[in-house]
């Protein structure tokens, strides 16, 4: 089941970039979709983030395909069903991720007013059909038809609280928020490709700008909710992971827009990607830095911060490139290679406690209950 869910997500990422960036970019999107650390974490926990991510990615894929399809009403309807399921999974996703999907739709599908009104009607119909079907299923298995009632009651309860109980009390939580590297890195790179170095191809340029705008809308609305103390949308990794539905396709299409295809660069990139599972499996920096810097508390805390680790990786990767080319290029051009930038953003979005086994026992009993249900 988990492999099927992973396949849906990675395929949706590939569909988003395929028409604009080609088959090579689509294959890269599949690899990143399967190996994305945030998605792996979401896939192996029992919260709603996996479903939100997959439904949002399917919605974006349908919007992307609808642009040139003569069957666009059916495809938009399916995208509306996926969007409705995303919102039903967690109503709070509508406040940030939902707005980002809407912005992507408006920028990518630059249709006239009449067709946009038809799309609104299709989305409303899709939401009505989805809610009706799920309500009937819920009623059949013994629950009420209004299956969203618990979520609505929870939102009503949260409004009466002066302080969200899940907001972090430590103002320095972001120093270990590795899950923010991927969306922030993708946004900055997408902003650069949108404004400073737009791709010459029309479709690629439009896709970069649409994904960047969608990611910016989603991320900064989440930042607003975080700063206002309404919802831990960035400090909680399972909410911040929502943004990978924009970030992953955007990184892939930015790479395809800033590199010239060559056999040498392709071999180098594929060889580096093959090391990603090793990075993920062996990723556990705290004991390493703890042993090296145990007498230097400042360096020990610095060693656990994402920016420091990202700099270490990029510097090491650049040094490898220099050695491989026998010092025929300078250090700075090598560190600015887009492949290195992409690998650095991707690898160090891995959670610091990715292989921490301390939570296994704590979740075992709850997992057994969920599995039995």
C-alpha positions as CSV (number, residue, x, y, z in Angstrom):
1,X,0.0,0.0,0.0
2,X,2.8,2.4,0.9
3,X,4.6,1.6,-2.4
4,X,1.4,2.4,-4.3
5,X,1.0,5.7,-2.5
6,X,4.7,6.6,-3.2
7,X,4.1,5.7,-6.8
8,X,1.1,8.0,-7.1
9,X,3.1,10.9,-5.7
10,X,6.2,10.4,-7.8
11,X,4.1,9.9,-10.9
12,X,2.2,13.1,-10.2
13,X,5.5,15.0,-9.9
14,X,6.6,13.6,-13.2
15,X,3.4,14.5,-15.0
16,X,3.7,18.1,-13.8
17,X,7.2,18.6,-15.4
18,X,6.9,16.3,-18.4
19,X,5.1,18.5,-21.0
20,X,7.3,21.5,-20.3
21,X,10.7,19.9,-19.5
22,X,10.7,16.6,-21.2
23,X,11.2,12.9,-20.3
24,X,14.6,13.3,-18.6
25,X,13.1,15.8,-16.2
26,X,10.1,13.6,-15.6
27,X,12.4,10.6,-14.7
28,X,14.3,12.9,-12.3
29,X,11.0,13.9,-10.7
30,X,10.2,10.3,-10.1
31,X,13.5,9.7,-8.4
32,X,13.2,12.7,-6.2
33,X,9.6,11.8,-5.4
34,X,10.5,8.4,-4.2
35,X,13.6,9.5,-2.2
36,X,12.3,12.8,-0.8
37,X,13.0,12.7,3.0
38,X,9.9,14.6,4.0
39,X,7.7,12.2,2.0
40,X,9.4,9.1,3.4
41,X,8.8,10.4,6.9
42,X,5.2,11.2,6.1
43,X,4.7,7.8,4.5
44,X,5.8,5.9,7.7
45,X,3.9,7.8,10.3
46,X,0.2,7.8,11.1
47,X,-0.8,11.4,10.5
48,X,-2.6,13.0,7.6
49,X,0.3,14.7,5.9
50,X,0.8,11.8,3.4
51,X,-2.7,12.0,2.1
52,X,-2.6,15.8,1.8
53,X,0.6,15.7,-0.1
54,X,-0.6,13.0,-2.6
55,X,-4.0,14.6,-3.2
56,X,-2.4,18.0,-3.7
57,X,0.2,16.6,-6.2
58,X,-2.6,14.8,-8.1
59,X,-4.6,18.0,-8.3
60,X,-1.6,19.9,-9.7
61,X,-0.9,17.1,-12.2
62,X,-4.5,17.3,-13.5
63,X,-4.3,21.1,-13.8
64,X,-1.1,20.8,-15.7
65,X,-2.5,18.2,-18.1
66,X,-5.7,20.1,-18.7
67,X,-3.9,22.9,-20.5
68,X,-3.6,21.1,-23.9
69,X,-6.2,18.4,-23.6
70,X,-9.4,18.3,-25.5
71,X,-10.9,16.4,-22.5
72,X,-10.1,19.2,-20.2
73,X,-13.5,19.3,-18.4
74,X,-13.1,15.7,-17.3
75,X,-9.5,16.3,-16.2
76,X,-10.4,19.5,-14.3
77,X,-13.2,17.5,-12.6
78,X,-10.7,14.8,-11.5
79,X,-8.4,17.5,-10.2
80,X,-11.3,19.0,-8.3
81,X,-12.0,15.6,-6.7
82,X,-8.3,15.4,-5.7
83,X,-8.4,18.9,-4.3
84,X,-11.6,18.2,-2.3
85,X,-10.0,15.1,-0.8
86,X,-7.0,17.2,0.2
87,X,-9.2,19.6,2.0
88,X,-11.3,16.9,3.6
89,X,-8.1,15.2,4.8
90,X,-7.2,18.3,6.8
91,X,-9.3,21.5,6.6
92,X,-6.3,23.6,7.6
93,X,-4.6,22.7,4.3
94,X,-7.0,25.0,2.6
95,X,-5.6,28.1,4.3
96,X,-2.1,27.8,2.7
97,X,-1.7,24.9,0.3
98,X,-5.2,25.3,-1.2
99,X,-4.5,29.0,-2.0
100,X,-1.2,27.9,-3.7
101,X,-3.0,25.4,-5.9
102,X,-5.5,28.1,-6.9
103,X,-2.7,30.5,-7.9
104,X,-1.0,27.8,-9.9
105,X,-4.3,27.1,-11.7
106,X,-4.8,30.8,-12.6
107,X,-1.2,31.3,-13.9
108,X,-0.8,28.0,-15.7
109,X,-4.3,27.9,-17.3
110,X,-4.5,31.4,-18.7
111,X,-8.0,30.8,-20.1
112,X,-10.7,33.3,-20.8
113,X,-13.4,34.2,-18.2
114,X,-16.0,31.8,-19.7
115,X,-13.7,28.8,-19.4
116,X,-12.6,29.8,-15.9
117,X,-16.2,30.0,-14.8
118,X,-16.8,26.5,-16.1
119,X,-13.8,25.4,-14.1
120,X,-15.3,26.8,-10.9
121,X,-18.5,25.0,-11.7
122,X,-16.5,21.7,-12.2
123,X,-14.7,22.2,-8.9
124,X,-17.9,22.8,-7.0
125,X,-19.5,19.7,-8.6
126,X,-16.4,17.6,-7.8
127,X,-16.5,18.7,-4.2
128,X,-20.2,17.9,-3.9
129,X,-19.8,14.5,-5.5
130,X,-16.7,13.7,-3.3
131,X,-18.4,14.7,-0.1
132,X,-21.6,12.8,-1.0
133,X,-19.8,9.6,-1.8
134,X,-17.6,9.8,1.4
135,X,-20.6,10.7,3.5
136,X,-22.5,7.7,2.2
137,X,-19.5,5.4,2.9
138,X,-19.2,6.9,6.4
139,X,-22.9,6.3,7.0
140,X,-22.7,2.8,5.8
141,X,-19.9,1.8,8.2
142,X,-21.9,3.2,11.1
143,X,-21.0,6.9,11.3
144,X,-23.0,10.0,10.6
145,X,-23.3,11.4,7.1
146,X,-21.6,14.6,8.1
147,X,-18.2,13.1,8.5
148,X,-16.5,16.5,8.7
149,X,-18.3,17.4,12.0
150,X,-15.3,16.4,14.2
151,X,-12.9,18.6,12.2
152,X,-15.3,21.5,12.3
153,X,-15.8,21.1,16.0
154,X,-12.0,21.1,16.5
155,X,-11.7,24.3,14.5
156,X,-14.4,25.9,16.7
157,X,-12.6,24.8,19.8
158,X,-9.3,26.2,18.6
159,X,-10.8,29.6,18.0
160,X,-11.7,29.9,21.7
161,X,-8.0,29.4,22.8
162,X,-5.8,32.4,23.2
163,X,-2.7,30.4,22.5
164,X,-2.4,27.4,20.2
165,X,-1.1,24.5,22.4
166,X,1.0,23.1,19.6
167,X,3.0,26.3,19.0
168,X,6.7,25.9,20.0
169,X,7.8,27.7,23.2
170,X,11.4,27.8,22.0
171,X,12.0,30.7,19.6
172,X,15.0,28.9,18.1
173,X,13.1,25.9,16.8
174,X,14.1,26.9,13.2
175,X,17.8,26.1,13.9
176,X,16.9,22.4,13.5
177,X,14.0,22.8,11.0
178,X,15.7,20.9,8.2
179,X,12.3,20.4,6.5
180,X,12.3,24.1,5.6
181,X,15.5,23.9,3.4
182,X,13.7,22.2,0.5
183,X,10.8,24.7,0.1
184,X,12.9,27.8,0.8
185,X,15.7,26.6,-1.5
186,X,13.2,25.8,-4.3
187,X,11.5,29.2,-3.9
188,X,14.8,31.1,-4.1
189,X,16.0,29.1,-7.1
190,X,12.6,29.5,-8.8
191,X,12.6,33.2,-8.1
192,X,16.0,33.5,-9.7
193,X,14.9,31.5,-12.8
194,X,11.7,33.5,-13.0
195,X,13.2,37.0,-12.8
196,X,17.0,36.9,-13.5
197,X,17.4,34.0,-15.9
198,X,14.1,32.9,-17.4
199,X,14.2,29.9,-19.6
200,X,14.0,30.7,-23.3
201,X,11.2,28.1,-23.9
202,X,7.7,29.5,-23.3
203,X,6.3,26.4,-21.6
204,X,9.3,26.0,-19.3
205,X,9.3,29.6,-18.4
206,X,5.5,29.6,-17.6
207,X,5.8,26.4,-15.5
208,X,8.7,27.8,-13.5
209,X,6.8,31.0,-12.8
210,X,3.5,29.2,-12.0
211,X,5.2,26.8,-9.6
212,X,7.2,29.6,-7.9
213,X,4.0,31.7,-7.4
214,X,2.1,28.7,-6.0
215,X,4.9,27.8,-3.6
216,X,5.3,31.5,-2.5
217,X,1.6,31.8,-1.9
218,X,1.4,28.6,0.1
219,X,4.6,29.1,2.1
220,X,4.1,32.7,3.1
221,X,0.5,32.1,4.1
222,X,1.8,29.4,6.3
223,X,4.5,31.8,7.6
224,X,1.7,34.3,8.4
225,X,-0.3,31.6,10.4
226,X,2.9,30.7,12.2
227,X,3.9,34.3,13.2
228,X,0.3,35.0,14.3
229,X,0.3,32.0,16.6
230,X,-2.7,30.4,14.8
231,X,-1.1,27.2,13.6
232,X,2.4,25.6,13.8
233,X,2.5,25.4,10.0
234,X,6.3,25.7,9.7
235,X,7.6,24.5,13.1
236,X,5.6,21.2,12.7
237,X,7.3,19.1,10.1
238,X,4.1,17.3,9.1
239,X,2.5,20.6,8.1
240,X,5.6,22.1,6.5
241,X,6.0,19.0,4.3
242,X,2.8,20.1,2.4
243,X,5.0,22.4,0.3
244,X,7.0,19.7,-1.3
245,X,4.2,19.3,-3.9
246,X,5.4,22.6,-5.4
247,X,9.1,22.4,-4.3
248,X,10.1,19.1,-5.9
249,X,8.7,19.8,-9.5
250,X,10.1,23.3,-9.2
251,X,13.6,22.1,-8.4
252,X,13.5,19.6,-11.3
253,X,12.3,22.2,-13.9
254,X,14.8,24.8,-12.6
255,X,17.6,22.2,-13.1
256,X,16.4,21.5,-16.6
257,X,16.3,25.2,-17.3
258,X,19.8,26.1,-16.1
259,X,21.9,23.2,-17.4
260,X,22.9,22.3,-20.9
261,X,22.3,18.6,-21.6
262,X,25.5,16.7,-22.0
263,X,26.6,13.1,-21.5
264,X,29.2,14.1,-18.9
265,X,26.9,16.1,-16.8
266,X,24.1,13.5,-17.0
267,X,26.5,10.7,-15.9
268,X,27.8,12.9,-13.0
269,X,24.2,13.8,-11.9
270,X,23.0,10.2,-12.0
271,X,26.0,9.0,-10.1
272,X,25.4,11.6,-7.4
273,X,21.7,10.6,-7.3
274,X,22.6,7.0,-6.8
275,X,24.4,8.0,-3.5
276,X,21.2,9.6,-2.1
277,X,19.9,6.4,-0.5
278,X,23.2,6.0,1.2
279,X,23.1,9.6,2.5
280,X,19.6,9.0,3.8
281,X,20.4,5.6,5.5
282,X,23.6,6.8,7.2
283,X,22.3,10.3,8.1
284,X,22.9,10.7,11.8
285,X,25.0,13.8,12.5
286,X,24.5,14.3,16.2
287,X,26.7,11.5,17.5
288,X,29.5,12.4,15.0
289,X,29.5,16.1,15.9
290,X,29.0,15.3,19.6
291,X,32.2,13.2,19.6
292,X,34.2,15.9,17.7
293,X,32.9,19.0,19.5
294,X,31.9,17.7,23.0
295,X,34.2,20.2,24.6
296,X,33.1,23.1,22.4
297,X,29.3,23.6,23.1
298,X,29.0,26.4,20.5
299,X,30.4,24.2,17.7
300,X,28.3,21.3,18.9
301,X,25.1,23.2,18.5
302,X,26.3,24.7,15.2
303,X,27.0,21.3,13.9
304,X,23.3,20.4,14.2
305,X,22.0,23.4,12.2
306,X,20.9,22.9,8.6
307,X,22.8,25.8,7.1
308,X,26.2,24.6,8.5
309,X,25.6,21.1,7.2
310,X,24.5,22.4,3.8
311,X,27.7,24.5,3.5
312,X,29.8,21.4,4.5
313,X,28.2,19.3,1.8
314,X,28.4,21.9,-1.0
315,X,32.0,22.6,-0.1
316,X,32.9,18.9,-0.1
317,X,31.1,18.3,-3.4
318,X,32.8,21.3,-5.0
319,X,36.2,19.9,-3.8
320,X,35.4,16.6,-5.4
321,X,34.7,18.3,-8.7
322,X,37.9,20.2,-8.5
323,X,39.9,17.1,-7.9
324,X,38.2,15.2,-10.7
325,X,38.9,17.9,-13.2
326,X,42.6,18.0,-12.0
327,X,42.4,21.6,-10.9
328,X,41.4,22.9,-14.3
329,X,38.6,25.0,-12.9
330,X,38.5,27.3,-10.0
331,X,36.7,26.6,-6.7
332,X,33.8,29.1,-7.0
333,X,32.4,28.1,-10.4
334,X,32.3,24.5,-9.2
335,X,30.3,25.3,-6.1
336,X,27.8,27.3,-8.1
337,X,27.0,24.3,-10.4
338,X,23.2,23.8,-10.3
339,X,23.5,20.1,-9.9
340,X,25.5,20.7,-6.6
341,X,22.9,23.2,-5.5
342,X,20.1,20.8,-6.1
343,X,21.8,17.9,-4.3
344,X,22.7,20.1,-1.4
345,X,19.1,21.4,-1.0
346,X,17.7,17.8,-1.3
347,X,20.1,15.9,1.0
348,X,20.1,18.4,3.8
349,X,16.4,18.6,3.9
350,X,16.7,15.2,5.6
351,X,15.6,15.4,9.2
352,X,18.4,15.5,11.8
353,X,16.8,12.7,13.8
354,X,15.8,10.7,10.6
355,X,17.2,7.4,12.0
356,X,16.3,8.0,15.6
357,X,14.8,4.8,17.0
358,X,13.7,6.3,20.3
359,X,10.2,7.0,19.0
360,X,9.6,3.4,17.8
361,X,8.4,2.2,21.2
362,X,6.3,5.2,21.9
363,X,4.4,4.8,18.6
364,X,4.2,1.0,18.6
365,X,1.0,0.8,20.7
366,X,-0.7,3.6,18.8
367,X,0.2,2.0,15.5
368,X,-1.3,-1.3,16.7
369,X,-4.5,0.4,17.5
370,X,-4.6,2.2,14.1
371,X,-3.8,-1.1,12.3
372,X,-6.5,-2.9,14.1
373,X,-9.1,-0.2,13.3
